[in-house]
Amino acid sequence: MTKYIFVTGGVLSSLGKGITAASIGALLKHSGKKVGMLKIDPYINVDPGTMSPLEHGEVFVTKDGAETDLDIGNYERFLDTSFLKSSNFTTGQVYSSVIERERAGGYLGQTIQVIPHIVGEIVDRIKSAGEGHDILVVELGGTVGDIEGQPFMEAVRQMKHDEEVSGTFFIHVTLIPYIKAAGEHKSKPTQHSVQELRRIGITPQMIIARSEHALPKTFKKKLAFSCDVPQDSVIEALDAPSVYAVPISFMHQNILPPIAKALELGELNPDMEQWDALVKKIVSPQERISIGFVGKYLELKESYKSLIEALIHSGAHLDTKVDFCWVDSEEIEERGAETLLQDCDAVLVAGGFGSRGVEGKIQAINYARTNKVPYLGICLGMQLTLVEYARNVLGYEDANSIEFDEETAHPMIYLIDNFINQSGETELRTHKSPMGGTLRLGEYPCDTKEGSLLRKAYNGQKTIFERHRHRYEANPTYRKELEDAGMIVTGESNGLIEAVEIPAHPWFLGVQFHPEFTSRLQTPNPSILAFVKAALAHAKGA
């Protein structure tokens, strides 16, 4: 049977529960255990798919096409594993399932209540996510005491006594504030948070103490006594030079022995040698490059979480520090691309939705193309690559995507009304289709062209598999004109255009898929790795 580790948070949000859960999962995996991960989100949205990136950060897409919380991305990057839609669920999904079952008569006329029906649905989903794993690490979103999190807390409390559960371990991540004027740390917020957990019926067995300053031994002892945990179960989580340094820090503090003892896992000896070597290259790299990151959600950098991390992964494998030159595409429209990008070693145009900032992105693409600067366009960045080329090389001045101009005479990007989805089913899409659930989502095959940058990047693979999140596609009507003018299609998926290149350019690639979703610290995405290599060569004048 599966054993469960529950990670809760107290005092305030954004303490790093996701990184904590991912770090523990990574250490357990590197100890030879089969580890699953689960993020529970207490918001009522069915999923974050229709939420603004500025509201919630990035929407991470799983292999099987689920739009999930960005922490699933952390799990994949840390454990070098592809997780599925079962690794994330929300209050909205729980209530939807219970209501649908009630409408279908599944409860035989019972009065539907939070206990036992909602809580029971939560327990069933947690157990389902744990199937096939030695250990399931479960991160509960939100903060202890939040009204929307109460059913989830009750569910995990009940699992302590469930005969189908092999064992449970509760970890509480909490803030230790440092009062500068008094010159001391304060444990009271943590004590109150732990008291709230106990009131619910959960007694944490380990405290992860988030702090900007190292904790004195006397303070850690006081914290252990006041929170009723062993002294070796108070683990410091100080601000780290890289999130990937956190598992190493936890390992050095012997985080695993208390967990192993409580869950009867035996002696755990994680092999973190390669991981540690990569972290050292992130912290103290030999080389340095600057990448012009052109986007429209720059007010919240977590909107591009996976892409930022993917560039860091590639930099680590090349012993190179990737500096980000953040460029708002709307600012390009006002000041010009050259002004903002001239000091960059490469240009990346990221994905996005909506017309805001599109013309600025097109100007950035034009700058990279005409100045022979290494370029990578992702999703919308690839689509606008076609628009830019059509306008400035083919001479179609009004070329556009029908996402932004339904009446354009030259729709380089269009909407496929009858689309075959990942399950082989036909979907009917129109401009008025609801946004939620109408995207091309998840992993699809891409056939690469012989001799292309794309195939070279993927070490000669004829067919690669990458993830998607978009509604619109490149219009094949213009393929011959583009190729005759020097832009070649080098990636296709069941007749759909997946990648384009300009052979006359030193390094120019646009991809319809999101390569960042499959990049991990230990196995960086090949196309992004090739892009960073090209940027490094350009920086050296090679």
C-alpha positions in Angstrom: 0.0 0.0 0.0 1.0 3.6 -0.6 2.4 5.8 2.1 1.5 9.5 2.1 3.5 12.7 3.0 1.3 15.7 3.4 2.8 19.2 3.1 0.8 22.1 4.5 1.6 25.8 4.9 1.0 28.3 7.7 1.2 32.0 8.5 1.2 33.2 4.9 1.3 32.1 1.3 4.3 31.9 -1.1 6.6 30.3 1.5 7.7 27.6 -1.0 5.5 24.6 -0.2 5.8 23.5 -3.9 9.6 23.6 -3.8 9.6 21.9 -0.4 7.3 19.1 -1.7 9.4 18.7 -4.9 12.7 18.7 -3.0 11.5 15.9 -0.7 10.1 14.0 -3.7 13.4 14.3 -5.5 15.4 13.0 -2.5 13.1 10.1 -2.2 13.3 9.3 -5.9 17.1 9.5 -5.8 16.9 7.0 -2.9 15.3 4.5 -5.2 11.7 5.0 -4.2 8.7 5.2 -6.7 7.4 8.6 -5.9 4.1 10.3 -7.0 3.2 13.9 -6.5 -0.1 15.7 -6.0 -1.1 19.3 -5.7 -4.5 20.2 -4.3 -5.8 23.7 -5.1 -8.6 25.0 -3.0 -9.9 27.6 -5.5 -13.3 27.0 -7.1 -12.1 27.3 -10.7 -12.2 23.9 -12.4 -8.6 24.4 -13.5 -6.4 27.5 -14.1 -6.8 27.3 -17.9 -8.9 30.4 -18.2 -7.2 32.4 -15.4 -5.0 35.3 -16.4 -1.3 34.6 -16.1 -1.1 37.8 -14.1 -3.7 36.4 -11.7 -2.3 32.9 -11.1 1.1 32.7 -12.9 1.8 30.1 -15.5 -0.6 27.4 -16.6 1.4 24.1 -16.8 0.3 21.5 -19.3 0.7 17.8 -18.6 1.5 15.1 -21.1 -2.1 14.0 -21.2 -3.4 17.5 -21.8 -4.5 18.8 -18.4 -4.1 22.5 -17.6 -2.7 22.5 -14.1 -1.1 24.5 -11.4 2.5 25.6 -12.0 3.7 23.5 -9.1 3.2 20.4 -11.3 6.0 21.9 -13.4 8.2 22.1 -10.3 7.4 18.4 -9.6 8.4 17.4 -13.1 11.6 19.5 -13.2 12.7 18.1 -9.8 11.8 14.5 -10.2 12.5 14.3 -14.0 9.2 12.6 -14.4 6.0 13.3 -16.5 3.0 13.5 -14.3 -0.6 13.3 -15.4 -3.9 15.1 -14.8 -4.4 13.0 -11.7 -1.5 15.0 -10.0 -3.6 18.1 -9.6 -7.2 18.8 -8.6 -9.3 21.7 -7.4 -12.3 22.5 -5.3 -14.2 23.1 -8.6 -13.4 19.6 -9.9 -14.4 18.0 -6.6 -17.8 19.7 -6.4 -18.5 19.2 -10.1 -17.9 15.5 -9.7 -20.1 15.2 -6.7 -22.9 17.3 -8.2 -22.8 15.3 -11.5 -23.1 12.0 -9.5 -26.0 13.4 -7.5 -27.8 14.5 -10.6 -27.3 11.0 -12.1 -28.8 9.4 -9.0 -25.5 8.0 -7.8 -26.1 8.7 -4.2 -29.5 7.0 -4.1 -31.4 10.0 -2.8 -29.1 10.9 0.0 -28.8 14.5 1.3 -25.4 15.6 -0.1 -23.1 17.2 2.5 -19.5 18.3 2.9 -19.0 15.3 5.2 -19.1 12.6 4.1 -19.6 13.2 0.4 -17.2 16.1 -0.5 -14.5 14.9 1.9 -15.0 11.3 0.6 -14.5 12.5 -3.0 -11.2 14.2 -1.9 -10.0 11.1 -0.2 -10.8 8.9 -3.2 -8.9 11.3 -5.5 -5.8 11.3 -3.2 -5.8 7.5 -3.1 -6.2 7.3 -6.8 -3.2 9.5 -7.3 -1.2 7.3 -4.9 -1.9 4.1 -6.8 1.3 2.4 -8.1 3.6 4.5 -6.0 5.6 3.7 -2.8 5.1 7.2 -1.6 2.7 10.0 -2.6 3.8 13.5 -1.6 0.7 15.7 -1.3 0.9 19.5 -1.3 -2.2 21.3 0.1 -2.5 24.7 -1.5 -3.4 27.8 0.6 -2.8 28.4 4.3 -4.0 26.5 7.4 -7.1 28.3 8.6 -8.4 29.3 5.1 -12.1 28.6 5.0 -11.9 27.0 1.5 -9.2 24.6 2.6 -11.2 23.0 5.5 -12.6 20.0 3.6 -9.1 19.1 2.4 -7.7 19.3 5.9 -10.5 17.0 7.1 -9.8 14.6 4.3 -6.1 14.2 5.2 -7.0 14.0 8.9 -9.3 11.1 8.2 -6.5 9.3 6.1 -4.5 8.9 9.3 -6.9 6.2 10.3 -7.7 4.7 6.9 -7.0 1.0 6.7 -6.1 1.3 3.0 -3.3 3.7 3.9 0.1 2.3 4.8 1.3 5.4 6.7 1.1 9.2 6.9 3.6 11.9 7.6 2.7 15.6 8.1 5.1 18.4 7.3 4.3 22.0 8.0 6.0 24.8 6.2 5.9 28.0 8.2 7.5 31.5 8.4 10.0 32.4 11.1 10.1 36.2 11.1 13.3 38.0 12.2 12.6 41.2 14.1 15.6 43.4 13.2 15.1 46.0 16.0 15.0 43.3 18.6 17.7 41.2 16.9 15.8 37.9 17.3 13.7 35.4 15.6 10.0 34.9 16.6 8.4 31.5 16.9 4.9 32.7 17.9 3.4 32.7 14.4 4.5 29.1 13.9 3.1 28.1 17.3 -0.3 29.6 16.4 -0.2 27.9 13.0 0.6 24.5 14.6 -2.2 25.0 17.2 -4.7 25.6 14.3 -3.6 22.3 12.7 -4.0 20.5 16.0 -7.5 22.0 16.4 -8.3 20.4 13.1 -6.9 17.1 14.3 -3.5 17.1 12.5 -0.3 17.0 14.5 2.7 18.0 12.2 5.7 15.6 12.6 8.2 18.0 10.9 8.5 21.8 10.7 10.1 23.4 7.6 11.2 26.8 9.0 11.4 29.5 6.2 13.7 32.2 7.3 16.0 34.9 5.8 18.5 34.2 8.6 20.0 31.0 10.0 18.3 29.8 13.1 20.4 29.5 16.3 20.4 26.0 17.9 18.7 27.3 21.0 15.9 28.7 18.9 15.4 25.4 16.9 15.2 23.6 20.3 12.6 26.0 21.5 10.6 25.6 18.2 10.8 21.8 18.5 9.5 21.9 22.1 6.7 24.4 21.5 5.5 22.6 18.3 5.9 19.1 19.8 8.3 17.7 17.2 11.7 16.1 17.6 14.7 18.4 17.4 16.0 16.6 14.3 12.6 17.4 12.6 13.1 21.2 12.5 14.6 21.8 9.1 15.8 25.3 8.0 14.7 26.6 4.6 16.8 29.6 4.1 16.8 31.8 0.9 18.8 29.8 -1.6 20.9 31.0 -4.5 18.9 28.6 -6.7 15.7 26.6 -6.0 17.7 23.5 -7.1 20.0 24.0 -4.1 17.1 23.3 -1.7 17.2 19.4 -1.9 20.9 19.5 -1.2 20.3 21.7 1.8 17.6 19.4 3.1 19.8 16.4 2.5 22.7 18.0 4.5 20.3 18.6 7.4 19.3 14.9 7.4 15.6 15.5 6.5 15.1 11.9 5.4 15.9 9.9 8.6 12.8 11.2 10.5 10.6 10.5 7.5 12.1 7.1 6.9 11.7 6.2 10.6 8.0 7.3 10.8 7.1 5.6 7.5 9.3 2.5 8.0 11.2 3.1 4.7 14.5 1.7 5.9 17.8 3.5 5.4 17.7 6.1 2.6 20.8 7.2 0.7 20.0 9.6 -2.1 22.5 9.8 -5.0 22.6 13.5 -5.6 26.1 13.8 -7.1 25.1 14.8 -10.6 22.4 17.2 -9.2 24.9 18.9 -6.9 27.4 19.4 -9.8 24.6 21.1 -11.9 23.7 23.3 -9.0 27.3 24.5 -8.6 27.3 25.4 -12.3 24.1 27.4 -11.8 25.6 29.3 -8.8 29.1 29.8 -10.2 29.1 29.4 -14.0 32.1 30.0 -16.2 30.3 31.7 -19.1 27.6 34.4 -19.3 25.0 35.4 -22.0 22.1 37.8 -22.2 18.8 36.7 -23.8 16.2 39.2 -24.8 13.0 37.8 -23.3 10.1 39.4 -25.2 6.8 38.9 -23.5 3.5 40.6 -22.4 3.0 39.3 -18.9 6.3 40.6 -17.4 4.6 42.1 -14.4 4.5 38.6 -12.9 7.6 36.6 -14.0 5.9 33.4 -12.8 3.8 33.7 -16.0 6.8 32.3 -17.7 8.0 30.0 -14.9 8.7 26.9 -17.0 10.5 28.9 -19.8 12.7 30.7 -17.3 13.6 27.4 -15.6 14.3 25.7 -19.0 16.8 28.3 -19.9 18.5 27.9 -16.5 18.6 24.1 -17.1 20.4 24.6 -20.4 22.7 27.1 -18.9 23.7 24.7 -16.2 24.6 22.0 -18.7 26.7 24.5 -20.7 28.3 26.0 -17.5 26.7 29.3 -18.5 24.7 32.0 -16.6 21.7 33.1 -18.6 20.9 36.7 -17.9 17.4 37.8 -18.8 16.9 41.1 -20.5 13.1 41.5 -19.9 11.5 43.3 -22.8 7.8 44.3 -22.7 6.5 43.9 -26.2 4.3 47.0 -25.8 7.4 49.0 -24.9 9.0 47.9 -28.2 6.0 49.4 -30.0 6.9 52.7 -28.4 10.7 52.7 -28.4 11.7 50.3 -31.2 13.2 46.8 -31.1 16.8 47.8 -31.7 16.9 50.2 -28.7 15.8 47.4 -26.4 17.5 44.4 -27.9 20.8 45.6 -29.3 22.8 44.4 -26.3 21.3 40.9 -26.3 23.1 37.7 -27.5 19.8 36.1 -28.6 16.1 36.9 -28.8 13.2 34.8 -27.5 9.6 35.6 -28.2 7.3 33.8 -25.8 3.7 32.6 -26.2 0.6 34.4 -25.1 -3.0 35.2 -25.9 -4.7 38.3 -27.2 -3.7 41.2 -29.4 -2.0 43.4 -26.8 1.7 43.8 -27.6 1.6 41.7 -30.8 3.1 44.4 -33.1 6.0 44.7 -30.7 6.7 41.0 -30.9 6.7 41.2 -34.7 9.2 44.1 -34.5 11.4 41.9 -32.2 11.3 39.0 -34.7 12.2 41.4 -37.6 15.1 42.7 -35.6 16.5 39.2 -34.9 16.0 38.0 -38.5 17.5 41.0 -40.2 20.4 41.3 -37.8 21.3 37.6 -37.8 20.8 37.3 -34.0 19.9 33.8 -32.8 16.1 33.5 -32.4 13.6 31.2 -30.8 9.8 31.8 -31.2 7.5 29.7 -29.1 3.8 29.1 -29.9 2.5 32.7 -30.6 6.2 33.6 -31.1 6.3 31.0 -33.9 3.0 32.2 -35.4 4.1 35.8 -35.5 7.3 34.6 -37.2 5.1 33.6 -40.2 3.3 36.9 -40.1 6.5 38.9 -40.0 8.0 37.0 -42.9 4.8 37.4 -44.9 4.7 41.1 -44.4 8.4 41.9 -44.9 9.6 39.3 -47.3 6.5 38.1 -49.2 5.2 41.7 -49.3 1.8 41.0 -47.8 1.5 44.1 -45.7 -1.8 43.2 -44.1 -0.8 39.6 -43.3 -2.0 38.6 -39.8 -3.5 35.9 -37.7 -7.3 35.7 -37.7 -7.0 35.7 -33.9 -6.2 39.4 -34.2 -7.9 40.3 -37.6 -10.7 38.1 -38.8 -10.9 40.0 -42.1 -7.2 39.9 -43.1 -6.7 39.1 -46.7 -3.7 37.0 -45.9 -4.5 34.8 -42.8 -1.1 33.2 -42.1 -2.6 31.8 -38.9 -6.1 30.4 -38.9 -8.6 28.3 -36.9 -9.3 24.7 -37.9 -13.0 24.2 -37.5 -12.8 20.4 -37.3 -9.9 19.4 -35.2 -8.8 15.9 -34.2 -7.9 16.1 -30.5 -5.4 14.0 -28.5 -8.0 11.3 -28.0 -8.7 11.0 -31.7 -12.1 12.7 -31.4 -13.3 15.5 -33.6 -13.9 18.9 -32.0 -15.8 21.7 -33.6 -14.2 25.1 -33.0 -15.3 28.6 -33.9 -14.3 32.1 -32.9 -17.1 32.0 -30.3 -16.2 28.6 -28.7 -15.6 28.8 -25.0 -11.9 29.2 -24.2 -11.8 26.6 -21.5 -11.3 23.1 -23.0 -11.1 24.2 -26.7 -7.3 24.4 -26.9 -5.0 21.9 -28.5 -3.5 20.5 -25.3 -1.0 17.9 -24.3 1.6 15.9 -26.1 1.6 15.4 -29.9 4.2 13.8 -32.2 6.3 16.1 -34.5 8.1 14.7 -37.5 11.4 16.6 -38.1 13.0 17.4 -41.4 16.3 15.8 -42.3 19.2 18.3 -42.0 17.2 20.8 -40.0 18.2 22.7 -36.8 15.3 20.9 -35.2 16.4 17.4 -36.0 20.0 18.3 -35.1 18.9 19.7 -31.7 17.1 16.4 -31.0 20.2 14.3 -31.9 18.8 13.1 -35.2 15.4 11.9 -33.9 12.9 11.6 -36.8 9.9 12.0 -34.5 9.8 14.0 -31.3 7.0 14.5 -28.8 6.3 17.9 -27.3 3.3 19.6 -25.5 0.9 22.1 -26.9 -1.4 24.9 -25.6 -3.0 26.9 -28.3 -6.2 27.2 -30.5 -4.8 28.6 -33.8 -2.6 26.9 -36.4 -0.2 27.9 -39.2 -2.1 28.1 -42.5 -0.6 25.6 -45.0 -1.9 27.6 -48.0 1.2 29.8 -47.8 3.7 27.0 -47.3 5.1 27.0 -50.8 5.4 30.7 -51.0 7.2 30.8 -47.7 9.6 28.0 -48.6 10.3 29.5 -52.1 11.2 32.8 -50.2 13.6 31.0 -47.8 11.5 30.0 -44.7 11.3 26.2 -44.5 8.9 24.0 -42.6 11.0 21.6 -40.6 8.4 20.1 -38.2 5.0 18.6 -38.9 2.3 16.8 -36.9 -0.4 15.0 -38.9 -0.3 17.6 -41.6 -0.1 20.6 -39.2 3.0 22.9 -39.3 5.0 22.5 -36.1 8.3 24.3 -36.8 9.9 26.7 -39.3 13.4 27.8 -39.9 15.4 30.1 -42.1 18.5 28.2 -43.4 20.2 31.4 -44.5 20.1 32.7 -40.9 22.8 31.5 -38.4 20.1 30.1 -36.0 16.4 30.9 -36.4 13.7 28.5 -35.2 10.0 28.9 -34.5 8.1 26.1 -32.8 4.3 25.7 -32.3 4.8 23.5 -29.3 6.0 24.6 -25.8 9.4 22.9 -25.3 9.8 24.4 -21.9 7.2 22.0 -20.5 9.5 19.0 -21.0 12.7 20.6 -19.7 14.2 19.3 -16.4 17.3 20.1 -14.5 19.0 16.8 -15.3 17.5 16.5 -18.9 17.1 20.0 -20.5 14.9 20.3 -23.5 16.9 19.8 -26.7 15.6 22.8 -28.7 16.1 25.2 -25.8 19.6 23.8 -25.2 20.4 24.3 -28.8 19.1 27.9 -28.6 21.3 28.7 -25.6 24.3 27.1 -27.4 23.7 29.4 -30.4 23.4 32.4 -28.1 26.7 31.4 -26.5 28.4 31.1 -29.9 27.0 34.5 -30.9 28.3 36.1 -27.7 31.8 34.7 -28.5 31.6 35.9 -32.1 31.8 32.4 -33.4 
